[in-house]
Amino acid sequence: MMRSPIFMAKVLDQLRRGTGTGSLGSVGWPVLCGVGLMLVGALLAGLSYQLRIQASKLQQELQQTQQSGPKPMTNHTRGVPVIFPPSTDYTADLAQIFDIAKAQGIVLANGDYRDADATALGLDTRLVDLRINENYSKLKEFLASVLNAMPHAAVQELRIERKDGMAAKHQIFLKFALVYSPRQVNTQLPQAMTRKIPADLPESGGVKATP
């Protein structure tokens, strides 16, 4: 049996005025239950609407954050993210290697450095060949210091050239690979170069120039 809106208004008015249960009982408990369900439905509808608004705001804020967030630098020709330092740091890296050796009392003889073969990602890799006359403990300390100071460095080769059983020191051949971000190819210069590293590089506080 359907009730008119006027009847519903009367029921709500009785609830608002706090009349006794006897008067409400005359209205009918099924009607009261229906009114309660209507109120609960209205509350749920309002809550659902509020949640939709909040979800929409969060989605808009997320989109704005993604659009305005920093974008990684990429190489325009290959699309490779730039996660390595530029090759202009190479001379300073060489000086840092010699500074670390000097601080640890390791004497580095003259070495060679050259460009490695081109990789598929176009990374600029430089190879540094060094000869060290030292014991194992100092060698391990030297390697750990270099790799901690330069995360873009890696030991590509390590071997003992000559070992004297009577001596504590050994002649060791060490090859570092220093990896830098992709560089622009210059057709006017040869891609492969081989140069000598002087045994005495300038101090870390001085001016460093490519030999």
Secondary structure, 3 states (H helix, E strand, C coil): CCCCHHHHHHHHHHHHHCCCHHHHHHHCHHHHHHHHHHHHHHHHHHHHHHHHHHHHHHHHHHHHHHHHCCCCCECCCCCCECCCCCHHHHHHHHHHHHHHHHHCCCCECCEEEEECCCCCCCCEEEEEEEEEEECHHHHHHHHHHHHHHCCCEEEEEEEEEECCCCCCCEEEEEEEEEEECCCCCCCCCCCCCEEEECCCCCCCCCCCCCC
